[in-house]
Each structure stands twice: as structure tokens, then as C-alpha cells.
Amino acid sequence: MQCERSPRWTACPRVVMSVVATTLGMLLYSIVSYVVTRSRYKGRRLLDLAAWVPWAVPSLILGLGILWTVLLSPLAVLYGTLTVMILAHIVRGFPFGDELFDFVASHSKVFVVEQNRDAQLKTLLVNDAGINPASLISILHYDGTPITARFIQKEIAEIVAALNVRPIKKDKAA
């Protein structure tokens, strides 16, 4: 597709990027989903774990990783091209796995721990995955320091105390 250099065609690269990234992403995600859920491939658990990288790593860090990968490899010839943007959109658009839905469905409340003030993961879970926001409890850490297990434990304890949750006592005879 040839995009002319006129104000009328300024959206052309964005349209091409969107169409190509969506199409290639859908094909890639379908293959990965099939391999992870239906095959006996030995590396399927690693592939499933790799599918979580775009959601576990903040966008800025992921973007820098893609940039460095392109610059420090034979892919450097692609720097500044639409191809790199398409690759970045494909990586960022990886869908949630079935394990996430199964986990949330089997619990009445799920803590979502995030190191930002905007609750981006919770927003993705609600908007993109269609999870009921009432079942998600955010724990946000955004003061610029690294998040610690002590912070997470303290926040969960405070929320549990506020909700008046008591542990289930198991029958000693059982």
C-alpha cells in the first residue's frame, strides 16, 4: 500500500500498522493458544509463561526491551520502520490465558497487586477480559520505591481486617 505524503494520507501508516498488527497478532495468538491448551508439546508451559510477559512487564520497560532487541541485533535495519511498531503492538496485545479466568472464577475476591497509581492491570482485567470489578481488590504501590512483600502483606491484612474476614476453622477430628 503506497501512502502519499499529503495531509489527506497522514493516517495511512497508522491504519496499515493497525490492520497488520491485528491480523498477525490474531494468527500468532491462535497458534500459541492452541499449542498451550491442546498439544503435548514439552515447551507449552514455557510458552504459556512467555504469554504473560506483556502483562507482567510495564509498557515502558517492554518498549525499551523491544528497542534494544532491534538495535543490538541483525534487526537493526528495521529501526524506524513501521515493521518495528507492528511487532511492538503484536507483543503488547497478547491476550489473557484461561488460567486467569479459572482462578478468578474460583475465588470470591482476588487481590491485584500493582506498582502504579492507576490500577492498569485491574482496568485491563475489567475492560478487556470482562471480569466483574467487584471481585477484584486493588493493592497499589506508587511512591517510587520498590514494592516489598512486607508492604503487600500489610495492605492485605488491613483490607482483610476491614472486611471482617475470619479464617475457616477446620474440624480437628477430620
TORZAKE-440853 format. One record per residue: z, y, x of N, C-alpha, C, O in turn. Coordinates in steps of 0.2 Angstrom, whole numbers, padded with zeros to 4 digits, always signed. Layout:
ZYXZYXZYXZYX
...
! end
This chain:
+0000-0006+0004+0000+0000+0000+0000+0006+0004+0004+0007+0009
-0005+0010+0004-0006+0016+0008-0002+0022+0004-0004+0024-0002
+0003+0025+0007+0006+0031+0004+0004+0037+0008+0004+0038+0014
+0001+0042+0004-0002+0048+0006+0004+0053+0008+0010+0052+0005
+0003+0057+0012+0008+0062+0014+0007+0068+0010+0005+0074+0013
+0009+0068+0004+0009+0074+0000+0016+0073-0004+0019+0068-0005
+0018+0079-0007+0024+0079-0011+0024+0074-0017+0029+0072-0019
+0018+0073-0019+0017+0069-0025+0019+0061-0023+0022+0058-0028
+0019+0059-0017+0020+0052-0015+0026+0052-0011+0027+0047-0007
+0031+0056-0011+0037+0056-0007+0041+0050-0009+0045+0047-0005
+0041+0047-0015+0045+0042-0017+0041+0035-0015+0045+0030-0016
+0035+0035-0013+0032+0029-0011+0036+0024-0007+0036+0018-0008
+0038+0027-0001+0042+0022+0003+0048+0019+0000+0049+0013+0001
+0051+0023-0004+0057+0020-0007+0055+0015-0012+0059+0010-0013
+0050+0016-0016+0048+0011-0021+0046+0004-0017+0047-0001-0019
+0042+0005-0012+0040-0001-0008+0046-0004-0005+0046-0011-0006
+0051-0001-0003+0057-0004+0000+0061-0007-0006+0063-0013-0005
+0061-0004-0011+0065-0007-0017+0062-0014-0019+0065-0019-0020
+0055-0014-0020+0051-0019-0023+0052-0025-0018+0053-0031-0020
+0050-0024-0011+0050-0029-0006+0057-0032-0005+0058-0038-0005
+0062-0027-0005+0069-0030-0003+0071-0034-0009+0075-0039-0008
+0070-0032-0015+0072-0036-0021+0069-0042-0021+0072-0047-0023
+0062-0043-0020+0059-0049-0021+0061-0054-0015+0062-0060-0016
+0061-0051-0009+0063-0056-0003+0070-0058-0004+0072-0063-0003
+0074-0053-0006+0081-0055-0007+0082-0060-0012+0086-0065-0011
+0079-0059-0018+0080-0064-0023+0077-0071-0021+0081-0076-0022
+0072-0072-0017+0070-0078-0014+0075-0081-0009+0077-0087-0009
+0077-0077-0005+0082-0079+0000+0089-0081-0003+0091-0086-0001
+0091-0077-0008+0097-0079-0011+0097-0085-0015+0101-0089-0016
+0091-0086-0018+0090-0093-0022+0090-0099-0017+0093-0104-0019
+0087-0098-0012+0087-0104-0007+0094-0105-0004+0096-0111-0004
+0097-0100-0002+0104-0101+0000+0109-0104-0005+0113-0108-0004
+0108-0101-0011+0112-0104-0017+0111-0111-0018+0115-0115-0019
+0104-0113-0018+0103-0120-0019+0106-0124-0013+0109-0129-0015
+0105-0122-0007+0107-0126-0001+0115-0127-0002+0118-0132-0001
+0118-0121-0003+0126-0121-0004+0128-0126-0009+0133-0129-0008
+0125-0125-0015+0128-0129-0021+0125-0136-0022+0128-0140-0025
+0119-0137-0020+0115-0143-0022+0114-0148-0016+0112-0154-0018
+0114-0146-0010+0112-0150-0005+0118-0153-0001+0124-0151-0002
+0116-0158+0003+0121-0161+0008+0121-0159+0015+0123-0162+0019
+0117-0153+0016+0116-0150+0022+0123-0149+0026+0127-0146+0023
+0124-0151+0032+0130-0151+0035+0132-0143+0036+0138-0142+0036
+0128-0139+0037+0130-0132+0038+0131-0128+0032+0131-0122+0032
+0131-0131+0026+0131-0127+0020+0138-0123+0019+0137-0118+0016
+0143-0125+0022+0149-0121+0021+0149-0115+0026+0151-0110+0024
+0146-0116+0032+0145-0110+0036+0140-0105+0033+0141-0099+0033
+0135-0108+0030+0130-0103+0026+0134-0100+0020+0132-0094+0019
+0138-0103+0017+0142-0100+0011+0147-0095+0014+0147-0089+0011
+0150-0096+0020+0154-0091+0023+0150-0085+0025+0152-0079+0024
+0144-0086+0028+0140-0081+0030+0137-0076+0024+0136-0070+0025
+0137-0079+0018+0135-0076+0012+0140-0070+0011+0139-0066+0007
+0147-0071+0013+0152-0067+0011+0152-0061+0016+0156-0056+0015
+0149-0061+0022+0149-0056+0027+0147-0049+0024+0151-0044+0025
+0142-0048+0020+0141-0042+0017+0146-0039+0013+0147-0033+0012
+0150-0043+0010+0156-0040+0006+0162-0040+0009+0166-0035+0008
+0163-0043+0015+0169-0043+0019+0169-0037+0024+0174-0035+0026
+0163-0035+0026+0162-0030+0031+0160-0024+0028+0156-0024+0024
+0164-0018+0029+0162-0012+0026+0155-0010+0028+0152-0012+0033
+0152-0006+0024+0144-0005+0024+0143-0001+0031+0138-0003+0034
+0147+0003+0033+0146+0007+0039+0145+0002+0045+0141+0002+0049
+0150-0002+0045+0150-0007+0051+0144-0012+0051+0141-0014+0056
+0143-0014+0044+0137-0019+0043+0131-0015+0046+0126-0018+0049
+0130-0009+0044+0124-0005+0046+0124-0004+0053+0118-0005+0056
+0129-0003+0057+0129-0002+0064+0127-0009+0067+0124-0009+0072
+0130-0014+0064+0128-0021+0067+0121-0022+0066+0118-0025+0071
+0118-0020+0061+0111-0021+0060+0107-0017+0065+0102-0019+0068
+0109-0011+0065+0106-0006+0070+0106-0009+0077+0101-0009+0081
+0112-0011+0080+0112-0014+0086+0108-0020+0087+0105-0021+0093
+0108-0024+0082+0104-0030+0082+0097-0029+0083+0093-0032+0087
+0094-0024+0080+0087-0022+0080+0086-0018+0087+0081-0020+0090
+0091-0014+0089+0089-0010+0096+0090-0015+0102+0086-0014+0107
+0094-0020+0102+0096-0024+0108+0092-0030+0108+0094-0035+0111
+0087-0031+0104+0083-0037+0103+0076-0036+0103+0074-0030+0103
+0072-0041+0103+0065-0040+0103+0062-0036+0096+0057-0034+0096
+0067-0036+0092+0065-0032+0085+0065-0025+0086+0064-0021+0081
+0067-0022+0092+0067-0015+0094+0060-0012+0092+0060-0006+0090
+0055-0015+0091+0048-0012+0089+0049-0010+0082+0045-0006+0080
+0054-0013+0078+0054-0012+0071+0058-0005+0070+0059-0003+0064
+0062-0003+0075+0066+0003+0074+0062+0009+0071+0057+0011+0073
+0065+0012+0066+0062+0017+0062+0057+0016+0057+0054+0020+0054
+0056+0009+0056+0051+0007+0051+0055+0005+0044+0061+0004+0044
+0050+0005+0040+0053+0003+0033+0055-0005+0033+0060-0006+0029
+0053-0009+0038+0055-0016+0038+0062-0016+0039+0066-0021+0036
+0065-0012+0044+0072-0012+0045+0076-0010+0039+0082-0013+0038
+0074-0006+0035+0078-0004+0029+0077-0009+0024+0082-0011+0020
+0072-0013+0024+0071-0018+0019+0076-0024+0021+0079-0027+0017
+0076-0025+0027+0081-0031+0030+0088-0029+0028+0092-0033+0026
+0090-0022+0029+0097-0020+0028+0098-0021+0021+0104-0023+0019
+0094-0019+0016+0095-0020+0009+0096-0027+0007+0100-0029+0002
+0092-0031+0010+0092-0038+0008+0099-0041+0010+0103-0045+0007
+0102-0039+0016+0108-0042+0019+0114-0039+0014+0118-0042+0013
+0113-0032+0013+0119-0029+0009+0119-0032+0002+0124-0032-0002
+0113-0034-0001+0113-0036-0008+0115-0043-0009+0113-0046-0015
+0118-0047-0005+0119-0054-0006+0124-0055-0011+0129-0051-0012
+0123-0059-0016+0127-0060-0022+0134-0064-0021+0135-0067-0016
+0138-0063-0026+0145-0067-0025+0143-0074-0026+0139-0076-0030
+0148-0078-0023+0147-0085-0024+0151-0088-0030+0155-0084-0033
+0150-0094-0032+0153-0097-0038+0160-0098-0037+0164-0098-0042
+0163-0099-0031+0170-0100-0029+0174-0094-0031+0179-0095-0034
+0171-0088-0031+0174-0082-0033+0176-0082-0040+0181-0081-0043
+0171-0084-0044+0171-0084-0052+0176-0089-0054+0180-0088-0058
+0176-0095-0050+0181-0100-0052+0188-0098-0050+0192-0100-0054
+0189-0095-0045+0195-0093-0043+0198-0088-0048+0204-0089-0050
+0194-0083-0049+0197-0078-0054+0198-0081-0061+0203-0079-0064
+0194-0085-0063+0195-0088-0070+0201-0093-0070+0204-0094-0076
+0203-0095-0065+0209-0100-0065+0215-0096-0064+0221-0100-0063
+0215-0090-0063+0221-0086-0062+0222-0080-0067+0216-0077-0069
+0227-0079-0070+0228-0073-0075+0227-0066-0071+0225-0062-0074
+0230-0066-0065+0229-0060-0061+0227-0061-0054+0230-0066-0051
+0223-0057-0051+0221-0058-0044+0222-0051-0041+0220-0046-0043
+0225-0052-0035+0226-0046-0031+0220-0045-0026+0217-0050-0023
+0217-0039-0026+0211-0037-0022+0214-0032-0017+0215-0026-0019
+0214-0034-0011+0216-0030-0005+0211-0027-0002+0206-0030+0000
+0211-0020-0002+0206-0016+0001+0208-0011+0006+0214-0008+0005
+0204-0009+0011+0206-0004+0016+0202+0002+0014+0199+0005+0019
+0202+0005+0008+0199+0011+0006+0202+0013+0000+0206+0010-0004
+0201+0020-0002+0205+0023-0007+0201+0022-0014+0203+0023-0019
+0195+0020-0013+0190+0020-0019+0190+0013-0023+0186+0012-0028
+0193+0008-0020+0193+0001-0023+0186-0001-0024+0184-0003-0029
+0182-0001-0019+0175-0003-0019+0174-0010-0021+0169-0011-0025
+0178-0015-0018+0177-0022-0020+0178-0023-0027+0175-0027-0030
+0184-0020-0029+0185-0021-0036+0180-0018-0041+0178-0021-0046
+0177-0012-0039+0172-0010-0043+0166-0014-0043+0162-0015-0048
+0164-0017-0037+0158-0022-0037+0160-0028-0041+0156-0031-0045
+0166-0031-0041+0168-0036-0045+0167-0035-0052+0165-0039-0056
+0169-0029-0054+0169-0027-0061+0162-0026-0064+0159-0028-0069
+0158-0021-0060+0152-0019-0062+0146-0024-0061+0142-0026-0065
+0146-0027-0055+0141-0032-0053+0142-0039-0055+0137-0043-0057
+0148-0041-0055+0150-0048-0056+0152-0049-0063+0153-0055-0066
+0154-0044-0067+0156-0044-0074+0163-0047-0075+0165-0050-0080
+0167-0046-0070+0174-0049-0070+0178-0044-0074+0178-0038-0073
+0183-0046-0078+0187-0042-0083+0192-0038-0078+0196-0041-0074
+0192-0031-0078+0196-0027-0074+0203-0028-0075+0207-0027-0070
+0205-0030-0081+0212-0032-0082+0215-0037-0078+0221-0038-0077
+0211-0042-0076+0213-0047-0072+0214-0046-0064+0216-0050-0060
+0211-0040-0062+0212-0038-0055+0217-0033-0054+0217-0028-0057
+0221-0034-0049+0226-0029-0047+0224-0026-0040+0224-0030-0035
+0223-0020-0039+0221-0017-0033+0227-0016-0028+0232-0013-0030
+0226-0017-0022+0231-0015-0017+0227-0011-0012+0222-0014-0008
+0228-0005-0012+0224+0000-0007+0227+0002-0001+0233+0004-0002
+0224+0002+0004+0227+0005+0010+0222+0009+0014+0217+0007+0016
+0223+0016+0014+0218+0021+0016+0221+0026+0020+0219+0032+0019
+0226+0025+0024+0229+0030+0028+0226+0031+0035+0229+0035+0039
+0221+0027+0037+0218+0027+0043+0221+0022+0048+0218+0021+0053
+0226+0019+0046+0229+0014+0051+0227+0007+0049+0225+0006+0043
+0227+0002+0054+0225-0005+0052+0230-0007+0047+0236-0006+0046
+0227-0011+0042+0231-0014+0037+0235-0020+0040+0232-0024+0044
+0241-0021+0038+0245-0027+0041+0247-0031+0035+0247-0030+0029
+0249-0037+0037+0252-0042+0032+0258-0040+0029+0260-0041+0023
+0262-0036+0033+0269-0033+0030+0267-0028+0025+0271-0028+0020
+0262-0024+0026+0260-0019+0020+0258-0023+0014+0260-0021+0009
+0254-0028+0015+0251-0032+0009+0257-0035+0005+0258-0035-0001
+0262-0038+0009+0267-0042+0006+0272-0037+0002+0274-0039-0003
+0273-0031+0005+0277-0026+0002+0274-0024-0004+0277-0023-0009
+0268-0022-0004+0264-0020-0010+0264-0025-0016+0265-0024-0022
+0263-0032-0014+0263-0037-0019+0270-0038-0022+0271-0039-0028
+0275-0037-0018+0282-0038-0020+0284-0032-0025+0287-0034-0030
+0281-0026-0024+0283-0021-0028+0279-0022-0035+0282-0020-0040
+0273-0024-0035+0269-0025-0041+0272-0031-0045+0273-0030-0051
+0274-0036-0042+0277-0042-0045+0284-0040-0048+0285-0042-0054
+0288-0036-0045+0294-0033-0047+0293-0029-0053+0297-0029-0058
+0288-0025-0053+0286-0020-0059+0284-0024-0065+0285-0022-0070
+0280-0029-0064+0278-0033-0069+0283-0038-0072+0282-0042-0077
+0289-0038-0069+0294-0043-0071+0292-0050-0070+0294-0054-0075
+0289-0052-0065+0287-0059-0064+0292-0063-0061+0295-0061-0056
+0293-0069-0064+0298-0073-0061+0295-0080-0059+0290-0082-0062
+0297-0083-0053+0294-0089-0051+0295-0095-0056+0301-0095-0059
+0291-0099-0056+0292-0105-0061+0297-0110-0057+0295-0112-0051
+0302-0112-0060+0307-0117-0058+0304-0124-0059+0304-0125-0065
+0304-0128-0054+0302-0134-0055+0308-0139-0057+0313-0138-0054
+0307-0144-0061+0312-0148-0063+0314-0152-0057+0309-0156-0054
+0320-0153-0055+0322-0156-0049+0321-0164-0050+0321-0167-0045
+0321-0166-0056+0320-0173-0057+0313-0176-0056+0312-0181-0055
+0309-0171-0057+0301-0173-0056+0299-0174-0049+0293-0176-0048
! end
